[in-house]
Amino acid sequence: MVSRTGLLGVVLRTFIASFLLALAVVVIYPLLWMVLNGFKTNGELFGNPFALPLQFTWDNYVKAWNRGVSNYLVTSILVTVTSTIATVFISAWAAYGLTRMQLPFSRTVLALILGGLMLAPAVALIPLVRMFQALGLYNTFWALLILYVAFRIPFTTFLIRAYMVDLPLEIDEAAAVDGAGKARAFWSIILPMCKPILVSSVILNILFTWNEYLFAMVFTSGGDLQTLPIGLTNLMSKHGAEYPVVFAGMTIAAVPVILLFFLTQKYFVRGLADGVGK
């Protein structure tokens, strides 16, 4: 005879499994639908948008690639890689100084850094545009790099600092006894120990930069500086009647980030659990 506790456990597990399955369908199905529609013709898409393609050809993906998606992809990769490296490097140094060194007014500095989390990008948009125009940085690669780094440092510093706080100080003392300076201890000991949260920070910054629209739209006025979100908007405005080509372009834009997450998900989940959860 099944006890009440056992029965409740079975019901709970069934509910959780059903919920997770439904969530997976909600997340995966739109992506799969987008990929498959990239293989269709306009007639197939409008005739039955939920059916499988009659023939799997790469024509729409080739058209999307040749109509500017390749340039948008290169620009997005360049901006994303440089801004992510700069953001994580600066934030790691800041977190190290705030947690491992006796700095004057360290709490005030931390409050100022975290205060950046309360600054909405839209609020500072007009002053930033005027400032970058005055400095001659408007519609340049440096404009996007500076903005992405500046607006991501507070959150990234918060994440890495939360992880570093729980690292024992005896590690630094042992490094000092062995003759290692602060810089050597940072590069050779602390950073390797922070690998999970660093990977998580890298992925979060990549996701932000890869999908960011507002700054990329306002601070670039066309040409080779447009990132994928702006480029896909242009693709839809110029070739909006060819929906399969647009779906193909969206698929090309989504694939790199999806692959990155699957390759690093172990460190991503662990880093967030150890960092934010503390």
C-alpha positions as CSV (number, residue, x, y, z in Angstrom):
1,M,0.0,0.0,0.0
2,V,1.4,3.4,-1.0
3,S,1.8,5.8,1.9
4,R,0.5,9.4,1.7
5,T,4.0,10.7,1.7
6,G,5.1,8.5,-1.1
7,L,2.0,9.4,-3.2
8,L,2.7,13.2,-2.6
9,G,6.3,12.6,-3.7
10,V,5.2,10.9,-7.0
11,V,2.7,13.7,-7.7
12,L,5.3,16.4,-7.0
13,R,7.9,14.8,-9.2
14,T,5.3,14.3,-12.0
15,F,4.3,18.0,-11.7
16,I,7.9,19.2,-11.8
17,A,8.7,17.0,-14.8
18,S,5.6,18.2,-16.6
19,F,6.4,21.8,-15.8
20,L,10.0,21.5,-17.1
21,L,8.9,19.7,-20.2
22,A,6.4,22.5,-20.9
23,L,9.0,25.1,-20.3
24,A,11.4,23.3,-22.7
25,V,8.8,23.3,-25.4
26,V,8.1,27.0,-24.9
27,V,11.8,27.8,-25.2
28,I,12.9,25.3,-27.9
29,Y,9.9,25.4,-30.2
30,P,10.2,29.1,-31.3
31,L,13.9,28.5,-32.1
32,L,13.2,25.4,-34.0
33,W,10.4,27.1,-35.9
34,M,12.7,30.0,-36.8
35,V,15.4,27.6,-38.1
36,L,13.0,25.5,-40.2
37,N,11.3,28.6,-41.7
38,G,14.8,29.7,-42.9
39,F,14.7,26.7,-45.3
40,K,11.2,27.5,-46.8
41,T,10.1,29.6,-49.7
42,N,7.6,32.5,-49.2
43,G,4.9,30.3,-50.7
44,E,5.6,27.5,-48.2
45,L,5.8,29.9,-45.3
46,F,2.4,31.6,-46.0
47,G,0.8,28.3,-47.1
48,N,1.5,26.5,-43.9
49,P,4.0,28.2,-41.5
50,F,4.0,25.2,-39.1
51,A,4.8,22.5,-41.6
52,L,8.2,21.1,-42.4
53,P,10.0,22.5,-45.4
54,L,9.4,20.6,-48.6
55,Q,13.1,20.8,-49.4
56,F,16.1,21.7,-47.2
57,T,18.3,24.1,-49.2
58,W,20.7,26.7,-47.9
59,D,19.6,29.4,-50.4
60,N,18.0,31.7,-47.9
61,Y,21.0,31.4,-45.5
62,V,23.3,32.3,-48.4
63,K,21.1,35.3,-49.4
64,A,21.1,36.5,-45.8
65,W,24.8,36.1,-45.5
66,N,25.5,38.0,-48.7
67,R,23.0,40.8,-47.9
68,G,25.1,42.1,-45.0
69,V,24.7,39.5,-42.2
70,S,28.3,38.5,-42.6
71,N,29.5,42.1,-42.0
72,Y,27.1,42.5,-39.0
73,L,28.4,39.3,-37.6
74,V,32.0,40.3,-37.8
75,T,31.3,43.7,-36.2
76,S,29.3,42.0,-33.4
77,I,32.1,39.6,-32.7
78,L,34.7,42.3,-32.6
79,V,32.6,44.6,-30.3
80,T,31.5,41.7,-28.1
81,V,35.0,40.1,-27.6
82,T,36.8,43.4,-26.9
83,S,34.2,44.8,-24.6
84,T,33.8,41.5,-22.7
85,I,37.6,41.1,-22.2
86,A,37.9,44.7,-21.0
87,T,34.9,44.5,-18.7
88,V,35.8,41.3,-17.0
89,F,39.5,42.3,-16.6
90,I,38.7,45.7,-15.1
91,S,36.0,44.2,-12.9
92,A,38.2,41.4,-11.6
93,W,40.9,43.9,-10.7
94,A,38.4,46.1,-8.9
95,A,36.9,43.1,-7.0
96,Y,40.4,42.0,-6.1
97,G,41.2,45.4,-4.7
98,L,37.9,45.6,-2.8
99,T,38.2,42.2,-1.2
100,R,42.0,41.4,-0.8
101,M,43.5,44.8,-0.1
102,Q,43.1,47.3,2.7
103,L,42.1,50.4,0.7
104,P,40.9,53.6,2.3
105,F,37.2,54.4,1.7
106,S,36.8,50.9,0.2
107,R,33.1,50.8,1.2
108,T,32.5,54.2,-0.4
109,V,34.2,53.1,-3.6
110,L,32.1,49.9,-3.6
111,A,28.9,52.0,-3.1
112,L,29.9,54.2,-6.0
113,I,30.6,51.3,-8.3
114,L,27.3,49.5,-7.4
115,G,25.5,52.9,-7.8
116,G,26.1,52.5,-11.5
117,L,23.5,49.7,-11.4
118,M,20.8,52.3,-10.7
119,L,21.7,54.4,-13.8
120,A,19.4,53.5,-16.7
121,P,21.0,53.8,-20.1
122,A,18.0,55.7,-21.5
123,V,18.3,58.4,-18.8
124,A,21.9,59.2,-19.8
125,L,21.4,58.9,-23.6
126,I,21.2,62.6,-24.6
127,P,24.2,63.7,-22.5
128,L,26.2,60.8,-23.7
129,V,25.4,61.6,-27.4
130,R,26.5,65.2,-26.9
131,M,29.7,64.2,-25.1
132,F,30.7,61.7,-27.7
133,Q,30.0,64.1,-30.5
134,A,32.2,66.7,-28.8
135,L,35.0,64.2,-28.3
136,G,34.8,63.0,-32.0
137,L,33.9,59.5,-30.9
138,Y,30.4,59.4,-32.3
139,N,29.8,56.7,-34.9
140,T,33.1,55.0,-34.0
141,F,34.0,51.6,-32.6
142,W,35.3,53.3,-29.5
143,A,31.9,54.7,-28.7
144,L,30.4,51.3,-28.4
145,L,33.4,49.8,-26.6
146,I,33.4,52.6,-23.9
147,L,29.7,52.4,-23.4
148,Y,29.4,48.7,-23.1
149,V,32.4,48.5,-20.7
150,A,31.2,51.4,-18.5
151,F,27.6,50.1,-18.1
152,R,28.6,46.5,-17.4
153,I,31.5,47.1,-14.9
154,P,29.2,47.7,-11.9
155,F,27.2,44.4,-12.3
156,T,30.3,42.4,-13.2
157,T,32.3,43.7,-10.2
158,F,29.3,42.8,-8.0
159,L,29.4,39.2,-9.2
160,I,33.1,38.7,-9.0
161,R,33.4,40.4,-5.6
162,A,30.7,38.2,-4.2
163,Y,32.8,35.2,-5.2
164,M,36.1,36.5,-4.1
165,V,34.8,37.5,-0.6
166,D,34.6,33.8,0.4
167,L,38.1,32.9,-0.7
168,P,40.3,32.5,2.4
169,L,42.8,35.3,3.1
170,E,45.4,32.7,4.1
171,I,45.9,32.1,0.3
172,D,47.2,35.6,-0.1
173,E,49.4,35.3,3.1
174,A,50.9,32.0,1.8
175,A,51.6,33.7,-1.6
176,A,53.3,36.6,0.2
177,V,55.5,34.2,2.2
178,D,56.6,32.6,-1.1
179,G,57.6,36.0,-2.4
180,A,54.6,36.6,-4.7
181,G,53.5,40.2,-5.0
182,K,49.9,41.4,-5.3
183,A,50.0,41.2,-9.1
184,R,51.5,37.7,-9.2
185,A,49.0,36.5,-6.6
186,F,46.1,37.9,-8.6
187,W,47.2,36.4,-11.9
188,S,48.5,33.0,-10.7
189,I,46.3,32.2,-7.7
190,I,43.1,34.3,-7.4
191,L,42.0,34.3,-11.0
192,P,42.4,30.6,-11.5
193,M,40.3,30.0,-8.4
194,C,37.6,32.4,-9.7
195,K,37.3,30.5,-13.0
196,P,33.5,29.6,-12.6
197,I,32.4,33.2,-11.9
198,L,34.7,34.6,-14.6
199,V,33.1,32.2,-17.1
200,S,29.6,33.3,-15.9
201,S,30.6,36.9,-16.2
202,V,32.0,36.4,-19.7
203,I,28.7,34.7,-20.8
204,L,26.5,37.4,-19.3
205,N,28.5,40.2,-20.9
206,I,28.5,38.4,-24.2
207,L,24.7,38.0,-24.0
208,F,24.3,41.7,-23.2
209,T,26.6,43.0,-25.9
210,W,25.4,40.6,-28.5
211,N,21.7,41.5,-28.1
212,E,22.1,45.2,-27.1
213,Y,20.0,47.5,-29.4
214,L,19.7,51.0,-27.9
215,F,23.4,52.1,-27.9
216,A,24.1,50.4,-31.2
217,M,21.2,52.2,-32.8
218,V,21.9,55.6,-31.4
219,F,25.7,55.7,-31.5
220,T,26.2,54.3,-35.0
221,S,24.7,55.8,-38.1
222,G,25.2,53.0,-40.6
223,G,28.1,51.6,-42.5
224,D,30.4,48.9,-41.2
225,L,29.8,49.7,-37.5
226,Q,26.3,48.2,-37.3
227,T,25.9,45.2,-35.0
228,L,23.6,42.2,-35.6
229,P,20.5,43.6,-33.9
230,I,20.6,46.8,-36.0
231,G,21.6,44.8,-39.1
232,L,18.7,42.5,-38.8
233,T,16.4,45.4,-38.5
234,N,17.8,46.8,-41.7
235,L,17.5,43.4,-43.3
236,M,13.8,43.3,-42.4
237,S,13.2,46.8,-43.7
238,K,14.9,46.2,-47.0
239,H,13.9,42.6,-47.6
240,G,10.8,42.4,-45.4
241,A,8.8,40.6,-48.1
242,E,11.3,37.7,-48.1
243,Y,10.5,36.4,-44.6
244,P,12.5,33.1,-45.0
245,V,15.7,35.2,-45.6
246,V,15.0,37.2,-42.5
247,F,14.5,34.0,-40.5
248,A,17.8,32.7,-41.9
249,G,19.5,35.9,-40.7
250,M,18.0,35.6,-37.3
251,T,19.2,32.0,-37.1
252,I,22.8,32.9,-38.0
253,A,22.7,35.6,-35.3
254,A,21.4,33.1,-32.6
255,V,23.7,30.2,-33.3
256,P,27.0,31.5,-31.8
257,V,25.5,32.4,-28.5
258,I,23.6,29.1,-28.2
259,L,26.7,27.1,-28.9
260,L,28.7,29.2,-26.4
261,F,26.2,28.6,-23.7
262,F,26.1,24.8,-24.3
263,L,29.9,24.6,-24.2
264,T,30.2,26.5,-21.0
265,Q,26.9,25.8,-19.1
266,K,28.7,23.8,-16.4
267,Y,30.8,26.8,-15.3
268,F,28.0,29.2,-15.9
269,V,25.6,27.6,-13.5
270,R,28.3,26.9,-10.9
271,G,29.6,30.5,-11.1
272,L,26.2,32.1,-10.6
273,A,25.3,29.7,-7.8
274,D,28.5,30.4,-5.9
275,G,28.5,34.1,-6.7
276,V,25.0,35.5,-6.6
277,G,23.9,32.9,-4.1
278,K,26.3,34.2,-1.5
